[in-house]
Amino acid sequence: MTFIDKLNRAWAAQDSLLMVGLDPDLRRFPKELAGRPDAITEFCLRIVEATAPYACGFKPQIAYFAALGAEDQLQDICRTIRERHPDLPIVLDAKRGDIGSTASQYAREAYERYGADAVTVSPYLGRDSVQPYLDYNDRGVIILCRTSNPGGADLQEMRLANGMPLYLHVADLVARTWNTTGQCALVVGATFPDEIAQVRRRIGDMPLLIPGVGAQGGDIPATARAGRTAAGTGMMINSSRAILYASQGDDWAQAAALAARATRDAIRAALQD
């Protein structure tokens, strides 16, 4: 089964467009996990179990694990998600971008070591830097387009000679040239709903990974209206910190579940407008 097949099935089976991010920050962990050598694994897997009923997938951010020397724990977490929730895609948020020979190693890391269904990559070294990921044609390649951070405009809003902003050029390039096997998706931030709508008009039904709701303040109704396809899907709307750290008390897993359900329900409601 390809990444796109798995994603389509998850959207339908879960009736959810919510992607739950896994960004473990030891400073924000509940007290019961303090000092435990397995704290990262325990925290992430309890979040997974609490939020799985409301999610279309999980997005571990590799930097949060690598900074703590916890790559082996990430590997265990990904394996456990595949075992317990085999129908929910894993998107490894790595934002890799390097020359082809190095990119091939990053692709192996994402798809073979961690068993990710998809990985985020940067397009700014060109097609040959993305090709090693595309060669895994059953896996997803999610390409940065218009990111949710304010500084993204420094490059992504630059105008080409024809007046087109660079992020729309990236959208066109991926949709028309790189997506030959239908495995690509784009990252477009929820903090820019007008740009989401422009990208959607250019790429048809290609999936969008949309960070920026929750802690970053992206508007769920505006995001859903701008990014949905004719079928009312087409989006992986990610929330991380607002769900993970909904509480630091003894009820932290339950609070994460409630936050995930509320976010899923808000997305559902917005799609009905």
ABEGO torsion letter per residue (X at the ends): XBAAAAAAAAAAAAGBABBBBBBBBAAABBAAABGBAAAAAAAAAAAAAAAAAABAEBBBBAAAAAAAGAAAAAAAAAAAAAAABAABBBBBBAGBBBBAAAAAAAAAAAAAAAGBABBBBBAAAEAAAAAAAAABAABBBBBBABBABAAAAAAAABBBAAGBBAAAAAAAAAAAAAAAAGABBBBBBAABAAAAAAAAAAAEABBBBBBGBEAAGBBAAAAAAAABBAAGBGBBBBBBAAAAAABABAAAAAAAAAAAAAAAAAAAAAAAX
